[in-house]
Amino acid sequence: MAVEEEGLRVFQSVKIKIGEAKNLPPYPGPNKMRDCYCTVNLDQEEVFRTKIIEKSLCPFYGEDFYCEIPRTFRHLSFYIFDRDVFRRDSIIGKVAIKKENLQSKPGQDTWFPLQHVDADSEVQGKVHLELRLSEVITDNGNICHKLAARVLECQGLPIVNGQCDPYATVTLLGPSRSDVKKTKMKKKTNNPQFDEVFYFEITRPLSYTRRSHFDVEEEDVDKMALRIDLWNGSNLKFGDEFLGEVKISLKVLGQSGVHDAWYFLQPRDNGSKSIKPDDLGSLRLNIVYTEDHVFPTEYYQPLRDLLLKSADVEPVSASAAHVLGEICREKQEAAVPLVRLFLHYGKIVPFLSAIANAEVNRTLDPNTIFRGNSLTSKCIDETMKLAGMHYLQVTLKPIIDEICDDHKPCEIDPVKLKESENFDTNKENLRQYVDRIFTVITKSGVSCPTVMCDIFFSLRESAAKRFQVDQDVRYTAVSSFIFLRFFAPAILSPNLFHLRPHHPDPQTSRTLTLISKTIQTLGSLSKSKSASFKESFMASFYDNFNEQKYADSVKNFLDLISSSGRRDHKSIETPIMLKEGFMIKRAQGRKRFGMKNFKRRWFRLTNHEFTYHRSKGDSPLCSIPIENILAVEKLEEESFRMKNMFQVIQPERALYIQANNCVEARDWIDILTKVSQCNKKRLSTYHPSAYLNGHWLCCRASSEIAQGCTPCTGGLPANIQLDIDGDRETERIYSLFNTYISKLEKMMEACGSKSVYDGPEQEEYSSFVIDDPQETYKTLKLIAERVHILEQEHAQYKRDKFKKTKYGSQEHPIGDKSFQNYIQQQSETLTYSI
């Protein structure tokens, strides 16, 4: 997913919480309510859509979305739509955030006013232009200027209603003229190659007949401008659609008379501005955008080695990884990259064992073991999310799907009970759901991932050794994670654990809340379980589960997943659903006769097979065993003039598929590659274009079984420990150290203070855990040195990039505000350093 940039890999990702909209304008009818949903767009490309909230002008969505961004973009946009059963859904308003402004309020809930949307303002893409002004002598001896305007190509134009048939108009604007010319239309492409030249004559006054006077008389040309408009000619019903424009003053030609540059397309000047943003309501969002510039691996080795030996440092509080947790504002910030780094290098269990053992030894009361938001708790949470996702899928997903689809009433609070509902029926529905979920969890021990079991074994041993009198602590140490922080949250918010695509509706959400509370209490093994509930109706309901068999089942389950002699008995016969959704596929030619047309199908991927169906729930029309997938690669757009296509290559043919957007295409390619990575017959080369009209479009080879002409991309290994970019995680850790460098320096002061003055701690140092001041100081000094070296490398890279970069190039077109800001910052930095 990285974008290559002069020896570096640039990773972009965004984590979004779509909260709610408020004060939307009422529908102009008697009902006034609206059925609204929200979309997330990279420029004009939709990458996510919330569920529809019906009959509300203040819809609450409560949905989370995370994606790796596989391409460059200018705006991250959010559109609020009103569903219309009979016509196209109408747009109420939008929030458009420029890329350079995404990091202004990271991780904060922010209300954004909705802006008006019109066709003239919805633009994206860029155009390459070449202008040349030359002098010619007319038949009567006069001299005039002739302007040659060359429209070479466009890139990244929006696809409107699944189609893009672009053309350009070129207009010469002057005080008393407006000459218009037009390119040919290019069918089915949003990256059209025009390469057309248009000539405009610019007459000169009769008195200027000598070449030397041209440098003096320039006002005619200076008052002129060239406007290039891009249009989509595919819409017969509503007319051609505006895609964007560029307006260039001929002053840019200067003395040379030549100008060659890329331009970002801009909205029309006369875009509607009559509606105030407040009239359309507002949208609450929480956005965390991350951009990592990752150097080659050797740059990170000193810092990485220091981090990876953390488990061996005595005491562990003096290790680099523990220090990161101490200086970060939130423990979660440190936990995410640390866990991914240690997983990648196979050292997660020793690291977690070391920090967990240290925390247990600091804990005074066995009843509070692992109950705080410590670095240990956050790291184990993150490990379970990464390693246990498939475990959740096979354990909870079937019953969660049933609960969400059936909508059985389960409310047992007498105050909230509806008149049409029966308390006893609701109570029985809830009891059955709790019983079934409890059973599938306690019988799933053999499916628990090995890495989780190894961690639980370490927790159990540390707790039992620290609190030898308490016989139950070996269970509560494990249950505080597997029940309290894994199963219960997954039941409560299945969308956050990829068990459901969207946040459940209010009734289902209430049912899941009641189930989650009961399961959490069942797993806690507390002495007085009924007392754990604040509500009397929940305490009463829990009496159904007070039998000893429930406690015995929990203990047997915890014994199994935390046993040192446990082996992974996970049955490979159990299919695990990995991903599913609608996409468009081209017929594979399995039938001798018949058209190879494109059809929309429901695709489903498990760890056994990749299938497609006419619609969800139907029998498969085609099944491809995982062992038959030889490669999964992008398909060049020129093959069918369709974006976001990829190919699943099999022994006899390739299946060509179009995903709905660039993010989804990348996700499917990644997961299909992971699941088939270990296949023995995987290809080393492939054809990046399709086989059409008797030859491969890429290499022109005529044989359909000709060997590929391009090396296959390096896939992502299926093993969870390797499915991570170690250099990227080390770069994230460096960024955190650099961000909190002042706290790192404060911690060094605290070590000095504690070494010299061994008395009551100063208040400003009391937040740090420092068991050995001398060892901790040594580590802090090494961290500071390594961070400083990497900081210098980043600064040098920015200086070199600034010197090489040209404004108006394909990478940085004219109109790129973020690059203009970058130029200003670098100029100030260079001036300051000089």
N, C-alpha and C positions, 0 to 999 in steps of 0.2 A: 504494500500500500504506500510505500515511500515514493516521494518524487525526487529524482536525482537532480542535484544542483551543484555542479563544479566540485566533484569529489565527495560531497556530503549527501546524506540521505535526509530528506525533510519529511517528517511524519506529522500529519494533522489529524486531530480527533476532537470531537465535541460531545459533551454530556449535557443533556437538556432535561429540565423538569418543566412540563407544561402544566401550570397550576389551574387557573380559571380565567374566564373573561367576565367582565361586568358592564352593566349599562349599555348593552347592545341596543341599537335602534329597533323599536317594535315593528313587526310585520304590518304593512299597510292594509290590514283586513280586520274583520271582526274579532278574530282570535288573538292577534298581536304577538303570540308566542312564535318562536323559531326552533327548528331542529338543526343544531349547529355542530360542526366538527372543525378541527384545526389541522392544517398540514404544515410540515417542515420542508423547506425548499432550499437547495443550493442554487442560487440565482433563480432560474425558472424551473429547475428540475425537482419534482417532488420526490422526497426520500422517505417520508413517514407520514402517516395519517392516524389521528386519534379516532376513537369510536364516536358515534353520533350521540349527542345529548339532546333528548327530545323536550320540546315545550318549555323552553327556558330562554330568558334574556340575560341570565348570569350563569352560564354553564360551567360546571366544575369538571375538569378532565382528570387531573391527578395522575398524569402519565409520564413515564420516564423513557428517554430515548438516548442511546449511545451509538456512535458510529465512527469508524475510521474514514476520513475523507480522502478519496483516491485521486483527486484532481484539484487544479487551482480553481478559485471562485472569488467573486467580488462581494456578494451579499449573502447573509444567512437570513432567510425570510420566513415569516409565519403568516398564513392566510386563514382567516375565519370564513367558512362557507356556510350558507344556508341551504339545506337539502331541499330540492324541488322534485317531486315525484314525476311531474309531467314534462318539465323542461330541464335544461342544463342548470346545475347547481349555481347559485349566484354568490358572488364574493361580497361580503359585508365590509371587510377592510383588511389591512395587513400591517405587520411590523417588519421593517427591513433594516437590518443592522449591518453596517459596513464591516468588512473583515478586520480593518485596523481598529475598530471600536469594540471588538468582541471581548477583549481582555480588560475592559475598563472596570467591570464589577464582577469579578469571578466568584461564583458560588453564592451570590446574594440574590434573594427574591426581589425582583424589580417589576414595577408596573410600567408597561409601555402603552402609550396612546395608539389606537388603531388609525392608520392613515387611509385616505381615499385611494382607490385603485382605478386606473383607466388604462386603456390599451396603449396610449401614447407614452406612458411611464414604465411599462413592463418591457425592459430591454435587457439583452445580454449578448456577449460575443464581441469580436474584434474584427477589424478590416485592415488589409494591407494596401496602401495607396502609393503611387509614384506620380509626382507632378513635375512637368518640365516646361519652362517658358523660353521660347526661342523667337528670334527676329526674322521676319520675312519681308521681301520687297514685292509690293503689288505691281500689277501690269502698268499702272499709271505712275510708278516711281515712288509712291508713298511707302513708308515703313510702318509695319504693324507688328504686334506681338501675337504669336499663336501659342495657346496653352494646350499641352497634351496631358490629359488626365488618364492614368492607367489604373484600373481596378484589378488587382491581382487575385486576391482570395479573401475569404472570411473563415473564421474559426469559431466554433462554440455557439452558433445561433440557436435560439430556442426552438424546440419541437412543439408546434401548436396542434393540439388534438391528434397527436400521433403522426403528424406529417410536417415536412418542411420542404417546400419548393421555392427556393429564394431567387430573387433577382434584385438588381440595384438600379436606382436612377441617379444620374449625375447632373446637377444643376449649377450653372454659372450665374451667380447673383451679382448685380451691379446697380448703380443708382437708377438706370433706365432700361434694364434688360433682365431677362430671366430665361436662359436657354436650357432646355432639358433634353437629356439623352438617356438611353436605357440599355442595360445588358440583356443578354439572353437568360431565360429562366433555366435553372439547374434543378433537375428533378430528384426528389427523395434523398437529400443530403443537407446536413446542417454545417458542413465544412466545404462550401462550394469553391471550385477553382474557376474564376471568370477569365482572367488575363485578357481583358478587352481595353482598347485605347480609344479615347474620345478627344476630338480636336475642337477647340473654341477659338475663333478669331477675335482679337482685341484690337480695334482700330486706333491709330494714333493721330493727333492733330497734324495738318498738312505742313505746318512750319517746321516740324522736326523730321528732317530728311537725312541727318548725319548721325552715324553710330555714336559719336562722342556725346551727344545730347541725352542719350537714354539714361545715364546715371542721374541726370538732373530732373527730368520729367518722369516721375513715378506715380503721381497722384491717381491716375486712372486705374492702374493695377492695384494700388494700395486700398482703393475703395471697394474692390471686388472680393468675393468669397466663393468658395466651392462647397456645395452641400451634397453629400452622398447619403441617400436614404435606402435602407434595406427593407424589402417586402417579402411576405410569404404569399405566393399566388395560388395556394391550393384550396382556398375557401370560396366555393362557388356561391354559397348561400348568402354569406355576409360581406363578400367582397374581399379584396386583398388586405392582408393584415400587416400593420406596421411593426417592424422588428427593431428599429433603431436608426439613428442618424449620426453623421459627423459633419461639422461645419468648420471649414478651414479658411482663414484669411489668406489671401495671396501674398501678404507681407512675409510669410514664412519662406518664400522663394529667395528673398534677399538678393545679394549680388551674383550668386552662382546661378540662380534661375532653376535650381533643381531641389526637390524635396522628396525623400523616400522614408516612409515611416508606417508603423502600425498604430492604429487608433482604437480605443475602446468605443463601442457604440454608446450613444447617449440618448436620454429621453427627448421628446420634442419640447421646444421652448414654451409652447402654448399648452402644456399639460394642465389639467384642471386643478385649480387651487382654491376653489370657492367654498369647499366644505371644510369646516374646522375639525381638527383631529378629535376634539372632545365630543363631537356630535356622534361619533361611531363607537364609543366605549373604549375599553382598555383590556390588556392581556397581561397576566402575571407569569413571568418566566424566570427560571434560574439556569444560567448558561455558564458552563466551564469549557472554554476553548483552549486547547493545548497545541503548541507547535514545537517540535523537537528537531534541532539540527544536529544530526548524529555523524561524528567523525568515524574514520576507519578504526577497527578494534584496538590497534596498538596504542592509540591515544588514551584509552581508558584503563589499560592494564594496571598501572600503579594504584589507582583508586579502587578498581574492582578487586584486586588482590587483598587490599586492606579490609574491604567489606566482607569478603568471603571467608576470612580467617576469624570472623567475629565469634563463632561458636567455640573457638579454642582459647579465647582471651580469658584470663582470670584476673579479676572478676569480670563477668560478661557486661556489667554496667560500664566498663572501661573500653568496650569495643566500639568500632565505627558505626555499626548498625544501630546499637543501642543509643549512641550519641545522637544519631539522626532523629530518633523518636523523642529525645529530650528537647531538642531545639525547635522542632516543627510546631506550628500553632495547633494543628489537629493531628492526633496519632494516625488517623486514616491516611493522611498525606504521605507519611513515611511508610506505612504498612504495605500499600499497593506496590510500589516499585521494589521494595525489599523482598517481598514474598515472590514476586515474579523472577527476580534475579536469582534467589536461592533455589527456586524450583528448577530454573533453567540449568543450573550447574549441579543439581542433585544433592544440595546441602540443606534442604529445608528442614528435615527432621532434626539434625543436630542443632541447628540454630534455634528452632522453636523449643526444643528440649532445654537448651541452656537458659533462654530468657524466661521460660515458664518455671523452671526450677528456682531461679532467682526470685521470681515474684511469689512463689509458694513460701519460700523461706522468709519473706517480708510480711506475709499474711499472719495475723494473730488469731483470727476467728475462722474455724473451718466453714462456718455458714456463709461467709462472704468470699469464699475462694472463687477467683476469676469473675467476679461480679462487676468490676469497674471497667471503664473504657481505657485499659492500659495498652501498651504496645503489644504485649502478648495476646490479649483478647482480639485486637484488631487484626493482627497477623494470622491468627488461627481462623478467624472469620473469613479473611480473604482467601486463605488456602482452601477452605471448604467450598467456597464459591467456585474456585477454579477447578479443583480436583473432583468435586462432588456434583457437578451439573448433570452428568449422565445418570448418576445415582438417583437424583431427584426425579429425573424424567421417567425412569423405569419404575420407581417406587410410588410417586404421588400423582403423576400426570393423569393416568386413567380415571382415578376417583375425583380429582379436581375438575377435569373436563365434565364428568357426569354432574357434579354439583352445580357448575356454571350453566350447563345446558338444560337441566331439569327444572330449576327455579322452585324447588320445594320450599314451602314456608317452614322456618325453624325458629321463629322468634319465641322466647320463653319469658321475656320480661312482661309482666302483666300490664305495665304502663304503656308499652309500645305495641301491644297486641291489637291487631285490627279486628273490627267487628265480624268480618267474614271468616276469621280464622278460629280454629279450635286449639286450645292450649295443649291438650293431651296428644293430639295428632302432631303438632309442631314438636313437642318434646320427644316423641317417638322418632320422628324424622331425624332430629338432631342426634339422638342416642345412637341410631343406626350408622349415621355418618361418622361419628366419633369412634364407634366400635370398629368399623371397617378400616379407617385410617390408622388407628392404633395397631390393628392386626398386621396391616401391610408393612408398617414401620418395624415392629418388633420381630417380624419374620424376614427382614431384609438384610440381616447381619452379614450373610455370605456375599452380598453384593456391594458392601461398603468398600470403597477404594483403599488399596493397600497403604498409600501414603497417609490417609486419615487414620487408619488403624494404628500405624506406627506412632503417630503423634498422640493418640489417645492412650496408648500403652505407656508412653513417657509421662503423660499427665497423671495417670493413675498411680504410677510408681512414686513420683515426687510427692503427691498428696498423701499417700499411705505412709511414706517415710516421715513426713513432717508432722502428721497428726495420727500417731499410732493408736491412740485411745479410741478415736472415732472410727467405727467399723464401716460406716456408710460413706466416708469421704472419698474412697476410691471410686464410688459410683457417681457422687455429686460432681466431682471434678470433671468427669466425662459428660454427664448429662447436661451440665451448664452450657456445653457447646452444642452437642448433637441435637438436643431438644430445644433449648432456650434460644440458640443462635442459628440454628440450621433448619430444622423441620418446622418449628412454630412460625418463623418469619416467612418461609416459603408458602405455608398454608394461608397466612394472613394477606400476603401480597404476591400472588402467583405470577403476576406480570413482571416483577422485578427479578424473578428467577427463571424466566423464559418458559414457564409452564403454561402461560396464557398470553395472547398477543396484546391484550388491553387490560386496563384496570376494571375489575368486576363492577356490575351495576350495584346500587345501594343495598338492595335486598340480599343479593348473593354475598356482597362484602360483609354484611352483618352476620350471615350464616358462617362465613369463614372466620370471622372474629371470634365467635362463640366456640367453634371447633378448635381454633388455635389456642385459646385460653385453657380449654380442657386438656388438650394434648400436652401443653407446657406444664401444667400442674401434675398430670400423670407421670411425666418424665422426671419431675423434680425430686420425687421420693421424700418429700418433706414430711415431718412427723404429723403436723396438723394441716391436712390438705384443705379442708373446708374453710379454715381460717384464712387461706391465701386469697380467697375471693372477697372483694369489697361488697359485691351485690349478694343479697340473700337468695335470690332466685338461682344464681350460679352455684352457691353452696348447696342448695337443695338438689339441684340437678346432678351435682357431683356425687351424691350419695349412691347413684347407680353404679359407680366405679370404685367403691370402697372395698371391694373384695380383694383378698390376698393374691389372687391369681394375676391381677394387673401388676402389682408390685413385683411379683416373681418374674413375669414376662419382661418387664423393664430391666431387671437385674441380669437375666439371662442374655438379653440383647446387648447390654453394656459389657458384660463379661466377654461375649464373642468378639465385639469390635475393638476391644482393648487387650486382647490376649496376645502374649509374646509368641506363642506357638502357632498363631493363626496363619493359614495359607489362603490365598485368594481363590475361592471356589466359584468365582463369578462365572456363570454359565454363558458360553458364547452362543447358546441356542436362543437366548432371549433377545429379540430385536429391539433396538433402542431407536426411537424416532429422533432424528437429528435436525431436520429442517423440512418445511413444507410450504407450498404456496403456489399461486397461479403464475405461469409464464407462457410465452409463445414459443412453439417449436416448429421446425420445418420437418416435413415428412422425410423419413430416413431412406426411402426407396426399398423397403423390405418386400413390397409387392412388385412384381415385374412390370405391371401396367398401373397407371394411375398418376395423377398430378402430384408433384412435390410442392404442395402449398403449405401455408403457415396457419396453425390453429392454436387457440388458447386451451391450455390443459393444466390440470392440477398435478404438480410434481411433489413427490414424497421421497425423502432420503432416510434410510435407516443404516445401521452398521452392517446390514446384510445385502441390501439392494437399493437401486435407484429406479423409481417407477414413475409413470405418468398415467393419469386417469382423465376421463371425460369431465368429471367434476368431483368435488370432495366427497369421499365415502363410496364412490363407485369402484367396481373391480378394475384392476390395472389393465390398461391397453397394451402396455409394454413394460417389461421388467429387465433391468440390466444388473446382473450380479456384480458386486463390488470388485471381485477378482477380474472382471472383464473390462474394467476401466483402466486404459493404458496411459491416459494423460487427460488433463483438463486445462484448457488454454483459452485465452481471448481469441475472438474471431475479428479480423479486420473489417472495418465498416464498409470498405469498397466491395465486399463480397455480395451483400444484398442491399447496400445503402441503408442499413439499419444500425442504430446505436445499441450499446450495452449487450452485445452478442458474445457468446462463448460456445465452445465445442467440447463435447464429451466424446473422446476418441475410444472406439472399441476395435476389436481385431478385424472386423470386416467393413466397418463404416463409421462415420462420425455423426453424432446427434447435434444439430445446430439449434441453440436456444437463445431467445431474447428475454432478458430480465426487464423489470419495470423501471429501473434506474441504475445509476453507476454504483451506488452503495450496495444494492441488492446483488448486482452482478458480481462484485468483488467478494461478497459474503459466500455466494454459491460456489465460486471458483475455489475459495479458500477451504471450505468444508469438504467439498468433493475431493480436493487434492489431499487433504489430511487423511480422509478415510481410506483413500486408495494408495497412499504413499508406499506402503509395504508390499504392493503387488510385485511379483517376481518379474513380470514381463513389461514393466513400465518402459515407455519409449524415452529415447534420449533426444530425438528430433521430431518435429511436427511441421505441418503446413499452416501458416498463420491466416491464409485465405482459403476460400471454398474451392471445390472441384466443380466447375461449371462449363458447359459447352465443350466437353472433351479435353479439358486441361485444367491444371491448377493455376489460379489467378496469380499466385505469388511467384512461382518459379517457371511457369509455362510448361511444366512436365506433362506429357500426354497420358501417362499411365496412372490409373486411379490408385494403384498400390505402390506408386513411386515413394521412395524414402523421403522423409521430411527434409525441408531445406533450412530450417531454423532450429537452434537448440531449445529444448524445453526449459521453461523457467524453473528455478530451484523451488521446489514445493516446501510446504510446512510439514515436518514430520508428525505422525499421528500421536507420538508419545507426549503426554502433557508436560513432562519435564523439559522437552525441547521445543515446544510450541510457543516460544517466547523469544524476542530479540534481546539478548543480553546487553548489547551495546546501547540500545535505546533505553533500557531500564537504568543503566549506569549513568547515562546522560540526564535522565530525570532526577536521579539522586544527586548528581552534581548541581543541577539547577536548584534543588531544595537547599543544599548546603550553601550555595551562593546567595539565595534569597534570604536565608536566616543567618548570614555570616556575623551579624552584630550579636546575636544570641550565642553563637559559637565562641566569640571573643569574650562575652560575659561569662561563659562557662569556664574558660581558661582562667579568668580572674578569680572565679569561685574556687577553682582547684588550688591556686596560689594562696588564697585567703585561708582555706581549710588546712593546707599543709603547715603554714606558719602559725596560725592562731587556731588551735584545736579547742574551741569553745562553742558557745551558742552561735548558730549560723546567722549571718546578716540576712535581713528579710529579702533583699533582691536576689540572693543566691538560693533561697530555701526551696525553690521549685525544682531544682536539679537533683537527680539521684547520683551521688558521687560516693562510691564505697571505697575507692582507692585513689586519692587525689593525684599521686605521682604517675600511676599507670594511665589514668584518664587524661592527664595533661600531655603525656607522650602521644597518645592517640589523637588528641585535638590538634597538636602541632603538625602531625603527619597529614591529617585531613586538610588543614589550612594550606599546607604546601601544595598538595595535589590539586586542590580546588583553584589555587592561584595559577598554577600551570595551565589548567584547562581554560580558565578565564582569559589568559593571555592568548591561547590558541583561537578562542572565539573572537576576540578583539582583532587579531591579525586577519582572520578570515573575513570579517566585516570590512576591514580596510582594503583588502585585496579585491573584494567584490565591488566595493564602491568605485575603485579605480577602473575596473573592467566594464562596469555596467553602462549601457547606453539607454537613455530615455527615448522611447520610440521604437525600441527593438521588439521582437515578437514576445520576449519574456516580460517586458515592461512597456506596454503600449502607452501612448500619450492619453492622458485622462485617468491614469492609475494614481488615485489620491494617496494610497498607502505608500507607493514608491516615492511620491513627491515628499511625503513626510519623512521617509527614510533618508532621502537625499539631504533634507534640511538637518536632520539629526546628525548624520555623518559629517556634514560640513561643519557643524558646530563642534563636534567631537575633535575633528582634525585641527580646527582653528585653536581650540583649547589646548590640545597636546603640543601644537607648535609654540 
